[in-house]
Amino acid sequence: MAEETTKKKNWFVRHKVLTGVLAFVILIIVITVAQSGGNTTNKTSTPTAPSKTNTSTTAKSQPAPAPKQPEVPAEYKSALDKADSYANVMHMSKKGVYDQLVSEYGEQFSAAAAQYAADNVKADWNANALAKAKDYQDSMHMSPAAIHDQLTSDSGERFTPAEADYAITHLND
């Protein structure tokens, strides 16, 4: 009888892991297809300079132009676009976004580009932790303690303890 219970538990754990991995792979495919689906606009376009109309006859009265800000490298912009998808579509943690960007099995960005993206992506990490917590509660029927462990685990979602605490506190709101 104990052997049968152990087999059922092992099957359930394998089923949970495989379901989670499959859902993650499907989300990556959907995001990749959506991003390459003919969108020709650039999210990080630079504003056009105002037209130069000289109302004064003397050029000396015009202030000197401000020094030009250094251009953000293309790799950094691309990493930021990917980080936005991971953070705001897949509700990943900041550490999870960084890891996905530098992963040899993921995006393969340089560490500097990934750090720039993780530091500059506009995301609500508490809201992301809450969204992941609700997914675990609804699809895997996990306890709040198990959800907290999954959210903060190095082999899980990698949210900060404070973000996981926020998610658990607001789980049933």
C-alpha positions as a LaTeX table, in Angstrom:
\begin{tabular}{lrrr}
\hline
Residue & $x$ (\AA) & $y$ (\AA) & $z$ (\AA) \\
\hline
Met1 & 0.00 & 0.00 & 0.00 \\
Ala2 & 2.83 & 2.42 & 0.89 \\
Glu3 & 4.54 & 1.63 & $-2.42$ \\
Glu4 & 1.38 & 2.53 & $-4.33$ \\
Thr5 & 1.10 & 5.85 & $-2.45$ \\
Thr6 & 4.75 & 6.64 & $-3.22$ \\
Lys7 & 4.21 & 5.88 & $-6.91$ \\
Lys8 & 1.18 & 8.19 & $-6.99$ \\
Lys9 & 3.15 & 10.99 & $-5.29$ \\
Asn10 & 6.06 & 10.57 & $-7.70$ \\
Trp11 & 3.71 & 10.64 & $-10.67$ \\
Phe12 & 2.00 & 13.76 & $-9.33$ \\
Val13 & 5.32 & 15.58 & $-8.81$ \\
Arg14 & 6.54 & 14.63 & $-12.31$ \\
His15 & 3.20 & 15.72 & $-13.75$ \\
Lys16 & 3.42 & 19.11 & $-11.99$ \\
Val17 & 6.97 & 19.72 & $-13.24$ \\
Leu18 & 6.20 & 18.66 & $-16.80$ \\
Thr19 & 3.06 & 20.80 & $-16.88$ \\
Gly20 & 5.00 & 23.82 & $-15.66$ \\
Val21 & 7.81 & 23.30 & $-18.17$ \\
Leu22 & 5.34 & 22.83 & $-21.03$ \\
Ala23 & 3.46 & 26.00 & $-20.09$ \\
Phe24 & 6.75 & 27.93 & $-19.96$ \\
Val25 & 7.84 & 26.66 & $-23.39$ \\
Ile26 & 4.49 & 27.55 & $-24.91$ \\
Leu27 & 4.67 & 31.08 & $-23.46$ \\
Ile28 & 8.19 & 31.55 & $-24.90$ \\
Ile29 & 7.00 & 30.43 & $-28.33$ \\
Val30 & 3.96 & 32.72 & $-28.22$ \\
Ile31 & 6.07 & 35.71 & $-27.20$ \\
Thr32 & 8.68 & 35.00 & $-29.87$ \\
Val33 & 6.05 & 34.67 & $-32.58$ \\
Ala34 & 4.24 & 37.80 & $-31.40$ \\
Gln35 & 7.44 & 39.85 & $-31.41$ \\
Ser36 & 8.47 & 38.75 & $-34.89$ \\
Gly37 & 4.97 & 38.94 & $-36.34$ \\
Gly38 & 5.55 & 41.88 & $-38.67$ \\
Asn39 & 5.88 & 44.61 & $-36.07$ \\
Thr40 & 7.97 & 47.23 & $-37.83$ \\
Thr41 & 7.77 & 49.94 & $-35.19$ \\
Asn42 & 10.68 & 50.45 & $-32.88$ \\
Lys43 & 9.73 & 50.86 & $-29.21$ \\
Thr44 & 12.87 & 52.83 & $-28.47$ \\
Ser45 & 12.66 & 55.36 & $-31.27$ \\
Thr46 & 14.32 & 58.66 & $-30.61$ \\
Pro47 & 12.30 & 61.85 & $-30.83$ \\
Thr48 & 12.91 & 64.05 & $-33.81$ \\
Ala49 & 14.72 & 67.28 & $-33.22$ \\
Pro50 & 12.61 & 70.42 & $-33.41$ \\
Ser51 & 12.93 & 72.34 & $-36.62$ \\
Lys52 & 15.48 & 75.11 & $-36.55$ \\
Thr53 & 13.83 & 78.42 & $-37.27$ \\
Asn54 & 16.05 & 81.38 & $-36.69$ \\
Thr55 & 13.99 & 84.34 & $-35.55$ \\
Ser56 & 17.05 & 86.33 & $-34.65$ \\
Thr57 & 19.46 & 87.83 & $-37.14$ \\
Thr58 & 22.47 & 87.20 & $-34.95$ \\
Ala59 & 23.68 & 83.66 & $-34.36$ \\
Lys60 & 25.64 & 84.76 & $-31.28$ \\
Ser61 & 22.47 & 85.10 & $-29.20$ \\
Gln62 & 21.64 & 81.40 & $-29.54$ \\
Pro63 & 22.79 & 79.15 & $-26.67$ \\
Ala64 & 25.33 & 76.47 & $-27.43$ \\
Pro65 & 23.77 & 73.06 & $-28.13$ \\
Ala66 & 23.78 & 70.65 & $-25.21$ \\
Pro67 & 26.34 & 67.86 & $-25.41$ \\
Lys68 & 24.90 & 64.78 & $-27.06$ \\
Gln69 & 24.11 & 61.89 & $-24.72$ \\
Pro70 & 25.92 & 58.67 & $-25.60$ \\
Glu71 & 23.81 & 56.33 & $-27.70$ \\
Val72 & 22.63 & 53.12 & $-26.02$ \\
Pro73 & 24.16 & 50.15 & $-27.87$ \\
Ala74 & 21.81 & 48.08 & $-30.03$ \\
Glu75 & 22.45 & 44.95 & $-27.94$ \\
Tyr76 & 21.32 & 46.80 & $-24.82$ \\
Lys77 & 18.14 & 47.99 & $-26.54$ \\
Ser78 & 17.38 & 44.46 & $-27.73$ \\
Ala79 & 17.99 & 43.06 & $-24.26$ \\
Leu80 & 15.66 & 45.70 & $-22.81$ \\
Asp81 & 12.91 & 44.74 & $-25.29$ \\
Lys82 & 13.26 & 41.06 & $-24.32$ \\
Ala83 & 13.35 & 41.95 & $-20.62$ \\
Asp84 & 10.09 & 43.85 & $-21.07$ \\
Ser85 & 8.43 & 40.72 & $-22.48$ \\
Tyr86 & 9.76 & 38.44 & $-19.77$ \\
Ala87 & 8.84 & 40.86 & $-16.98$ \\
Asn88 & 5.49 & 42.15 & $-18.18$ \\
Val89 & 4.08 & 39.21 & $-20.15$ \\
Met90 & 5.52 & 36.22 & $-18.31$ \\
His91 & 5.67 & 37.94 & $-14.89$ \\
Met92 & 9.23 & 36.84 & $-14.19$ \\
Ser93 & 11.38 & 38.15 & $-11.33$ \\
Lys94 & 14.25 & 40.57 & $-11.90$ \\
Lys95 & 16.77 & 37.76 & $-11.27$ \\
Gly96 & 14.78 & 35.43 & $-13.53$ \\
Val97 & 14.79 & 38.01 & $-16.33$ \\
Tyr98 & 18.55 & 38.50 & $-16.00$ \\
Asp99 & 19.20 & 34.74 & $-15.99$ \\
Gln100 & 17.04 & 34.22 & $-19.09$ \\
Leu101 & 18.82 & 37.04 & $-20.93$ \\
Val102 & 22.33 & 35.66 & $-20.29$ \\
Ser103 & 21.48 & 31.96 & $-20.56$ \\
Glu104 & 23.27 & 29.95 & $-23.22$ \\
Tyr105 & 19.90 & 28.21 & $-23.71$ \\
Gly106 & 18.03 & 31.51 & $-23.67$ \\
Glu107 & 18.85 & 34.85 & $-25.24$ \\
Gln108 & 22.67 & 34.75 & $-24.94$ \\
Phe109 & 23.08 & 38.49 & $-24.28$ \\
Ser110 & 26.26 & 39.76 & $-22.66$ \\
Ala111 & 26.18 & 40.17 & $-18.88$ \\
Ala112 & 26.44 & 43.95 & $-19.28$ \\
Ala113 & 23.48 & 44.12 & $-21.69$ \\
Ala114 & 21.39 & 41.86 & $-19.46$ \\
Gln115 & 22.20 & 43.92 & $-16.37$ \\
Tyr116 & 21.29 & 47.13 & $-18.22$ \\
Ala117 & 17.98 & 45.57 & $-19.26$ \\
Ala118 & 17.17 & 44.22 & $-15.78$ \\
Asp119 & 17.98 & 47.59 & $-14.22$ \\
Asn120 & 15.99 & 49.63 & $-16.76$ \\
Val121 & 12.92 & 47.51 & $-17.53$ \\
Lys122 & 9.75 & 49.04 & $-16.16$ \\
Ala123 & 8.11 & 46.31 & $-14.12$ \\
Asp124 & 6.20 & 45.90 & $-10.88$ \\
Trp125 & 8.09 & 43.01 & $-9.28$ \\
Asn126 & 5.54 & 42.68 & $-6.45$ \\
Ala127 & 2.73 & 42.36 & $-9.00$ \\
Asn128 & 4.78 & 39.76 & $-10.90$ \\
Ala129 & 5.30 & 37.72 & $-7.73$ \\
Leu130 & 1.57 & 37.92 & $-7.01$ \\
Ala131 & 0.68 & 36.80 & $-10.56$ \\
Lys132 & 3.03 & 33.80 & $-10.27$ \\
Ala133 & 1.64 & 32.97 & $-6.81$ \\
Lys134 & $-1.92$ & 32.97 & $-8.14$ \\
Asp135 & $-0.84$ & 30.71 & $-11.02$ \\
Tyr136 & 0.65 & 28.23 & $-8.55$ \\
Gln137 & $-2.44$ & 28.41 & $-6.35$ \\
Asp138 & $-4.92$ & 28.00 & $-9.21$ \\
Ser139 & $-3.14$ & 25.46 & $-11.42$ \\
Met140 & $-1.09$ & 23.45 & $-8.93$ \\
His141 & $-3.22$ & 23.91 & $-5.79$ \\
Met142 & $-0.13$ & 24.61 & $-3.70$ \\
Ser143 & $-0.19$ & 25.82 & $-0.10$ \\
Pro144 & 0.92 & 29.39 & 0.67 \\
Ala145 & 4.12 & 28.07 & 2.29 \\
Ala146 & 4.97 & 25.96 & $-0.77$ \\
Ile147 & 4.20 & 28.90 & $-3.07$ \\
His148 & 6.50 & 31.15 & $-1.02$ \\
Asp149 & 9.28 & 28.55 & $-1.27$ \\
Gln150 & 8.78 & 28.25 & $-5.04$ \\
Leu151 & 8.79 & 32.04 & $-5.51$ \\
Thr152 & 12.08 & 32.49 & $-3.62$ \\
Ser153 & 13.88 & 29.31 & $-4.66$ \\
Asp154 & 17.10 & 29.58 & $-6.67$ \\
Ser155 & 15.78 & 26.75 & $-8.82$ \\
Gly156 & 12.33 & 28.35 & $-8.94$ \\
Glu157 & 11.16 & 31.88 & $-9.67$ \\
Arg158 & 13.95 & 33.76 & $-7.80$ \\
Phe159 & 11.83 & 36.57 & $-6.37$ \\
Thr160 & 13.14 & 38.37 & $-3.31$ \\
Pro161 & 11.72 & 37.31 & 0.06 \\
Ala162 & 9.96 & 40.70 & 0.32 \\
Glu163 & 8.31 & 40.21 & $-3.08$ \\
Ala164 & 7.21 & 36.69 & $-2.11$ \\
Asp165 & 5.87 & 38.01 & 1.21 \\
Tyr166 & 3.85 & 40.62 & $-0.67$ \\
Ala167 & 2.44 & 37.94 & $-2.97$ \\
Ile168 & 1.41 & 35.63 & $-0.14$ \\
Thr169 & $-0.15$ & 38.53 & 1.79 \\
His170 & $-2.26$ & 39.53 & $-1.22$ \\
Leu171 & $-2.91$ & 36.04 & $-2.60$ \\
Asn172 & $-6.61$ & 35.96 & $-1.76$ \\
Asp173 & $-7.42$ & 39.67 & $-2.29$ \\
\hline
\end{tabular}
